[in-house]
């Protein structure tokens, strides 16, 4: 078996409902191991202090149940908070005119900070405006999650496995 927990950037276990990285190690107290084919640097990056760092982020509730939030590189850093792109997308995708959306962080006027940009694929014939979408978000998500930029697109760039290529949406 394995021990699994959620830690902050200093390696300390998080309190309940605080988002952090999901890490694991063997239950017997041994160190986790990871070996990437012909890539020793990646192998050493994944194991720190005996813990395997998944690159996945989530939180635990009071009972110890774990909830996935997002992949590390898909978090948006806004005003000192890590915002889950999935949390924003799950709300936007509920709009009746939206087929699919993808949230990314774009440069802000503040160093080390990002603003939320949402790229949206609308249903054919939709007359939805960016302002109407933002207004619709007001009562459905926390203020800090509401996108500052809206980008209506004819398609979202995807990989061969149909995952949105968010790095292509940042510009």
MIDRENZA-222445 format. One record per residue: residue in one letter; y, z, x of N, C-alpha, C, O in turn. Coordinates in steps of 0.1 Angstrom, whole numbers. Each point is the difference from the previous one (the first is absolute). Last residue first. Layout:
("A"; (Y; Z; X); (Y; Z; X); (Y; Z; X); (Y; Z; X))
...
This chain:
("X"; (335; -256; -16); (12; -8; 2); (6; -5; -13); (11; -7; 1))
("X"; (-53; 31; -1); (11; 9; 5); (13; -8; 2); (11; 6; -2))
("X"; (-56; -23; -11); (10; 3; -11); (12; 8; 5); (9; 2; -8))
("X"; (-49; -14; 34); (7; -12; -3); (11; 2; -11); (8; -9; -2))
("X"; (-39; 43; 15); (9; -2; 11); (8; -13; -2); (11; -1; 6))
("X"; (-45; 14; -37); (13; 7; -2); (10; -3; 12); (12; 0; -2))
("X"; (-54; -24; -21); (4; 2; 14); (14; 5; -1); (10; -7; 0))
("X"; (-52; 12; -36); (14; -4; 2); (4; 2; 14); (-3; 11; 6))
("X"; (-48; -22; -21); (9; 12; 2); (14; -5; 3); (2; -10; 7))
("X"; (-44; -17; -14); (9; 2; -11); (8; 13; 1); (4; 6; -10))
("X"; (-34; -28; 43); (-7; 9; -9); (9; 5; -11); (-3; 10; -7))
("X"; (18; -40; 40); (-11; -7; -5); (-8; 10; -10); (-7; -5; -9))
("X"; (58; 17; 13); (-10; -3; 10); (-12; -8; -7); (0; -1; -12))
("X"; (52; -1; -6); (-12; 8; 0); (-9; -4; 12); (1; -11; 5))
("X"; (53; 10; -30); (-8; -5; 11); (-13; 9; 1); (1; 12; 0))
("X"; (25; -22; -46); (0; 10; 11); (-9; -5; 11); (-11; -5; -3))
("X"; (42; -24; -36); (-13; 5; 5); (2; 11; 10); (10; 1; 6))
("X"; (27; -18; -29); (-10; -9; -7); (-14; 4; 4); (-10; -3; -8))
("X"; (52; 39; 7); (-6; -11; 8); (-10; -8; -9); (-4; 4; -10))
("X"; (48; 36; 12); (-9; -7; -9); (-6; -12; 8); (8; -8; 6))
("X"; (14; 56; 9); (-2; -14; 5); (-10; -6; -10); (-12; 2; 2))
("X"; (47; 44; 5); (-10; -7; -9); (-1; -15; 5); (11; -6; 0))
("X"; (9; 58; 19); (0; -15; 1); (-12; -5; -9); (-11; 5; 1))
("X"; (18; 41; 2); (14; -4; 2); (2; -15; -1); (10; -5; -4))
("X"; (-50; 39; -20); (4; -10; 11); (15; -3; 0); (7; 0; -10))
("X"; (-31; 47; -4); (6; -12; -7); (4; -10; 11); (8; 4; 9))
("X"; (-24; 41; -1); (-10; -10; 0); (5; -14; -5); (-5; -10; 3))
("X"; (30; 52; -2); (-1; -5; 13); (-11; -11; 2); (0; -6; 10))
("X"; (9; 28; -53); (11; -8; 5); (-2; -6; 13); (4; -11; 3))
("X"; (-46; 21; -33); (10; 8; 6); (11; -9; 6); (-3; -11; 4))
("X"; (-24; -9; -45); (-3; 5; 13); (12; 8; 6); (11; -1; -5))
("X"; (-12; -18; -40); (-14; 0; 3); (-4; 4; 14); (-12; 1; 3))
("X"; (56; -8; -26); (-7; 11; -7); (-14; 1; 4); (-8; 8; -5))
("X"; (36; -42; 26); (8; 13; -1); (-8; 11; -6); (0; 11; 6))
("X"; (-13; -60; -2); (-5; 10; 9); (6; 14; -2); (-7; 10; 3))
("X"; (24; -48; -27); (-13; 4; -5); (-7; 11; 8); (-7; 8; -5))
("X"; (47; -28; 21); (3; 9; -12); (-13; 5; -6); (-1; 12; -3))
("X"; (-3; -44; 37); (5; 13; 6); (3; 10; -12); (-4; 11; 1))
("X"; (-7; -55; -13); (-12; 6; 6); (4; 14; 5); (-8; 10; -2))
("X"; (42; -37; -14); (-8; 5; -11); (-13; 7; 5); (-4; 10; -6))
("X"; (33; -32; 37); (6; 12; -6); (-8; 6; -11); (-1; 12; -1))
("X"; (-14; -53; 21); (-1; 12; 9); (6; 13; -6); (-6; 11; 1))
("X"; (-10; -47; -37); (10; 0; 11); (-3; 12; 9); (-6; 10; -4))
("X"; (-24; -42; -33); (3; 14; 5); (10; -2; 12); (-2; -9; 8))
("X"; (-22; -24; -38); (15; 0; 2); (5; 13; 6); (12; 3; 0))
("X"; (-62; -34; -3); (7; 13; 0); (15; -2; 3); (4; -7; 8))
("X"; (-41; -27; -7); (10; 1; -11); (7; 13; -1); (9; 1; -9))
("X"; (-54; 1; 35); (7; -12; -3); (9; 1; -12); (-4; 6; -10))
("X"; (-6; 38; 38); (-8; -9; -8); (8; -12; -3); (13; 0; -1))
("X"; (-2; 26; 47); (1; 1; -15); (-9; -9; -7); (-5; -11; 5))
("X"; (8; 37; 45); (-5; -13; -6); (1; 2; -16); (-7; 9; -5))
("X"; (33; 18; 48); (-6; 0; -13); (-4; -15; -4); (8; -9; 1))
("X"; (9; 48; 40); (-2; -14; -2); (-9; -1; -12); (-10; 6; -1))
("X"; (43; 34; 21); (-11; -4; -8); (0; -15; -2); (9; -6; -4))
("X"; (13; 47; 39); (1; -13; -6); (-13; -3; -7); (-11; 3; 5))
("X"; (39; 43; 16); (-12; -6; -7); (4; -14; -5); (10; -2; -6))
("X"; (10; 28; 52); (2; -2; -14); (-12; -6; -7); (-7; -8; 7))
("X"; (12; 39; 41); (-3; -13; -7); (5; 1; -15); (0; 11; -5))
("X"; (6; 14; 59); (0; 1; -15); (-2; -14; -6); (3; -10; 6))
("X"; (6; 22; 42); (-13; 6; -4); (-1; 2; -15); (-8; 8; -5))
("X"; (57; -16; 16); (-10; -2; 10); (-13; 8; -5); (1; 11; -5))
("X"; (36; -30; -29); (-3; 12; 8); (-12; -3; 9); (-10; -6; -4))
("X"; (26; -26; -28); (11; 2; 9); (-2; 12; 9); (7; 2; 10))
("X"; (-50; -28; -25); (10; 7; -7); (12; 1; 9); (-1; -3; 12))
("X"; (-47; -30; -17); (10; 7; 7); (11; 6; -8); (5; -6; -10))
("X"; (-51; -1; -14); (8; -9; 8); (11; 8; 6); (3; 12; -4))
("X"; (-55; -6; -21); (12; 6; 5); (8; -10; 8); (-6; -7; 9))
("X"; (-28; -3; -52); (1; 1; 14); (12; 7; 4); (10; 2; -8))
("X"; (-45; -17; -37); (11; 8; 5); (-1; 0; 15); (-10; 3; 6))
("X"; (-9; -36; -47); (-3; 5; 13); (12; 7; 5); (11; -6; 1))
("X"; (-36; -16; -50); (11; 4; 8); (-5; 5; 13); (-11; 4; 2))
("X"; (-4; -35; -50); (-4; 8; 11); (13; 3; 8); (10; -7; 0))
("X"; (-9; -11; -44); (-14; -3; 3); (-4; 9; 11); (-11; 6; -1))
("X"; (52; 2; -37); (-5; -1; 14); (-15; -3; 1); (-8; 6; -7))
("X"; (36; 2; -34); (3; -13; 6); (-5; -2; 14); (1; -11; 6))
("X"; (-6; 52; -32); (-7; -11; -7); (3; -14; 6); (-8; -9; -2))
("X"; (6; 57; 29); (10; -8; -8); (-7; -12; -6); (-7; -7; 7))
("X"; (-15; 36; 24); (-2; 3; -14); (10; -7; -9); (-1; 0; -12))
("X"; (1; 0; 61); (-10; -9; -5); (-3; 2; -15); (-7; -8; -7))
("X"; (37; 36; 32); (6; -13; -3); (-10; -9; -6); (3; -8; -9))
("X"; (-18; 51; 22); (9; 1; -11); (5; -14; -3); (0; -4; -12))
("X"; (-28; 8; 48); (-8; 3; -12); (9; 1; -12); (-4; -2; -11))
("X"; (23; -5; 55); (-6; -12; -6); (-8; 3; -13); (0; -8; -9))
("X"; (19; 44; 34); (11; -8; -6); (-7; -12; -7); (4; -3; -11))
("X"; (-32; 31; 35); (5; 8; -11); (11; -9; -8); (1; 0; -12))
("X"; (-21; -17; 52); (-9; -1; -12); (6; 8; -12); (-2; -5; -11))
("X"; (23; 7; 54); (3; -12; -7); (-9; -2; -12); (5; -6; -10))
("X"; (12; 53; 31); (-12; -8; -2); (4; -13; -7); (5; 0; -11))
("X"; (25; 33; 43); (-2; -4; -14); (-12; -10; 0); (-1; -8; 9))
("X"; (24; 50; 23); (-10; -12; 0); (-2; -3; -14); (-6; 8; -8))
("X"; (52; 16; 27); (-13; 1; -7); (-8; -12; 2); (5; -11; 2))
("X"; (40; 18; 16); (-9; 10; 5); (-13; 2; -7); (-8; 8; 4))
("X"; (40; -42; -17); (7; 13; 0); (-9; 11; 4); (-1; 11; -6))
("X"; (-26; -52; 3); (13; 0; -6); (5; 15; -1); (-6; 8; -6))
("X"; (-36; -43; 25); (7; 12; 4); (14; 0; -6); (8; -8; 5))
("X"; (-57; -15; -19); (14; -3; 1); (6; 13; 4); (-1; 10; -7))
("X"; (-52; -29; 13); (10; 10; -5); (14; -5; 3); (2; -7; 9))
("X"; (-43; -15; 5); (6; -5; -13); (10; 11; -6); (5; -2; -10))
("X"; (-33; 7; 50); (10; -10; 3); (6; -5; -13); (10; -8; 1))
("X"; (-44; 42; -4); (11; 4; 9); (11; -11; 1); (12; 3; -2))
("X"; (-42; -2; -42); (-3; -3; 14); (13; 4; 8); (11; -2; -5))
("X"; (-19; 27; -42); (3; -13; 6); (-5; -1; 14); (-4; 10; 6))
("X"; (-7; 25; -41); (13; -4; -3); (3; -15; 5); (5; -8; -7))
("X"; (-50; 42; -9); (5; -10; 9); (14; -4; -4); (3; -2; -12))
("X"; (-29; 50; 4); (5; -12; -7); (6; -9; 10); (8; 4; 9))
("X"; (-44; 43; -14); (9; -9; 7); (3; -13; -7); (-8; -5; -8))
("X"; (-7; 60; -3); (-3; -14; -3); (11; -8; 8); (11; 3; 0))
("X"; (-11; 45; -3); (-6; -6; 12); (-4; -15; -2); (-5; -6; 9))
("X"; (28; 39; -39); (-14; 2; 0); (-7; -6; 12); (-12; 1; 2))
("X"; (59; -5; -11); (-3; 14; 2); (-15; 3; 2); (-4; 9; 6))
("X"; (18; -58; 7); (5; 9; -11); (-4; 14; 3); (-6; 3; 10))
("X"; (16; -44; 27); (-10; 8; -7); (6; 7; -12); (12; 4; 1))
("X"; (0; -54; 26); (4; 15; -2); (-12; 6; -7); (-9; -6; -6))
("X"; (21; -41; 39); (-3; 5; -14); (4; 15; 0); (7; 4; 9))
("X"; (-14; -53; 25); (8; 11; -4); (-3; 5; -14); (-3; -9; -9))
("X"; (-20; -21; 53); (2; 1; -14); (7; 13; -3); (-2; 10; 7))
("X"; (-13; -23; 36); (11; -9; -3); (3; 0; -15); (8; -7; -4))
("X"; (-42; 34; 31); (-4; -12; -9); (11; -10; -1); (-3; -12; -3))
("X"; (-14; 49; 41); (12; -3; -7); (-2; -13; -8); (-1; -11; 6))
("X"; (-32; 51; 16); (1; -14; -2); (12; -3; -9); (0; 6; -11))
("X"; (-8; 38; 45); (1; -5; -13); (1; -15; 0); (7; -6; 8))
("X"; (-7; 34; 32); (-13; 0; -7); (-1; -5; -14); (-11; -1; -6))
("X"; (51; 1; 34); (-4; 14; -2); (-13; 1; -7); (-2; 9; -8))
("X"; (15; -56; 3); (10; 9; 7); (-5; 14; -3); (-3; 4; -12))
("X"; (-11; -60; 6); (-6; 14; 1); (10; 9; 8); (3; -3; 12))
("X"; (7; -44; -21); (-6; 5; -12); (-5; 14; 0); (-1; 7; -10))
("X"; (20; -31; 49); (10; 3; -10); (-6; 6; -13); (7; 8; -7))
("X"; (-35; -24; 42); (6; 13; 3); (11; 4; -10); (2; 12; -2))
("X"; (-24; -54; -3); (-10; 11; -2); (7; 13; 3); (-2; 10; -8))
("X"; (26; -49; 16); (-1; 3; -15); (-9; 11; -2); (2; 9; -9))
("X"; (1; -24; 53); (12; 6; -4); (0; 4; -15); (5; 11; -4))
("X"; (-42; -36; 24); (0; 15; 2); (13; 7; -4); (0; 12; -3))
("X"; (-26; -58; -8); (14; 4; -1); (1; 16; 1); (1; 7; -10))
("X"; (-41; -38; 7); (8; -5; 10); (15; 4; -1); (9; -8; 3))
("X"; (-35; 23; -43); (-6; -10; 8); (11; -6; 10); (10; -6; -5))
("X"; (-7; 56; -15); (4; -14; -4); (-6; -10; 10); (2; 3; 12))
("X"; (-13; 50; -27); (0; -10; 11); (2; -14; -6); (-8; -5; -7))
("X"; (9; 63; -3); (4; -13; -5); (-1; -10; 12); (6; 3; 11))
("X"; (-19; 53; -27); (-1; -11; 9); (4; -13; -7); (-3; -2; -12))
("X"; (9; 60; 7); (-2; -13; -6); (0; -10; 11); (5; 2; 11))
("X"; (-20; 49; 0); (11; -9; -1); (-4; -13; -7); (-11; -5; 1))
("X"; (-13; 54; -12); (1; -10; 11); (13; -9; -2); (6; 1; -11))
("X"; (-24; 33; -20); (11; 4; 9); (1; -9; 12); (9; 2; 8))
("X"; (-37; -7; -49); (-6; 9; 10); (10; 5; 11); (-4; 7; 9))
("X"; (14; -39; -44); (-1; 13; -5); (-5; 10; 10); (3; 12; -1))
("X"; (24; -58; 14); (-14; 5; -4); (1; 14; -4); (7; 8; 6))
("X"; (37; -35; -15); (-8; 3; 12); (-14; 5; -4); (-1; 4; -12))
("X"; (53; -29; -7); (-13; 6; -2); (-7; 3; 13); (4; -6; 11))
("X"; (47; -6; -41); (-8; 0; 12); (-13; 6; -2); (-2; 8; -10))
("X"; (50; -28; -15); (-13; 4; -3); (-8; -1; 13); (-1; -11; 6))
("X"; (56; 18; -12); (-11; -9; 3); (-14; 7; -2); (-2; 12; 2))
("X"; (45; 1; -33); (-3; 0; 14); (-11; -10; 3); (-6; -6; -9))
("X"; (39; 30; -34); (-6; -11; 5); (-2; 0; 16); (10; 4; 6))
("X"; (-9; 36; -44); (9; -5; 11); (-8; -12; 6); (-11; 2; 4))
("X"; (-7; 27; -40); (11; -9; -5); (10; -5; 11); (10; -5; -4))
("X"; (-37; 48; 18); (-3; -9; -11); (12; -7; -4); (11; 4; 1))
("X"; (-11; 10; 49); (-1; 7; -12); (-4; -10; -11); (1; -12; 2))
("X"; (-14; 0; 49); (10; 0; -10); (-3; 10; -11); (-12; 2; -4))
("X"; (-3; -1; 58); (-5; -3; -13); (12; 2; -11); (7; 9; 1))
("X"; (2; -23; 51); (-2; 11; -8); (-4; -4; -14); (4; -10; -6))
("X"; (10; -19; 43); (-14; 4; 0); (-3; 12; -8); (-12; 5; 1))
("X"; (55; -29; 5); (-3; 9; 11); (-15; 4; 0); (-3; 9; 9))
("X"; (22; -37; -43); (1; -7; 12); (-2; 8; 12); (-2; -5; 12))
("X"; (-23; 20; -56); (13; -5; 2); (1; -7; 14); (-10; 0; 6))
("X"; (-36; 4; -39); (9; 7; 10); (13; -6; 1); (3; -11; -5))
("X"; (-53; 17; -25); (12; -7; 1); (10; 8; 9); (2; 12; -2))
("X"; (-60; -16; -2); (12; 7; -3); (12; -9; 1); (-1; -12; 3))
("X"; (-58; 17; 1); (12; -9; -3); (11; 9; -4); (-1; 9; -8))
("X"; (-51; -7; 33); (11; 7; -6); (11; -10; -1); (3; -8; 8))
("X"; (-57; -3; -10); (13; -1; 7); (10; 10; -7); (-1; 3; -12))
("X"; (-58; -10; 18); (12; 0; -8); (13; 0; 9); (-1; 2; 12))
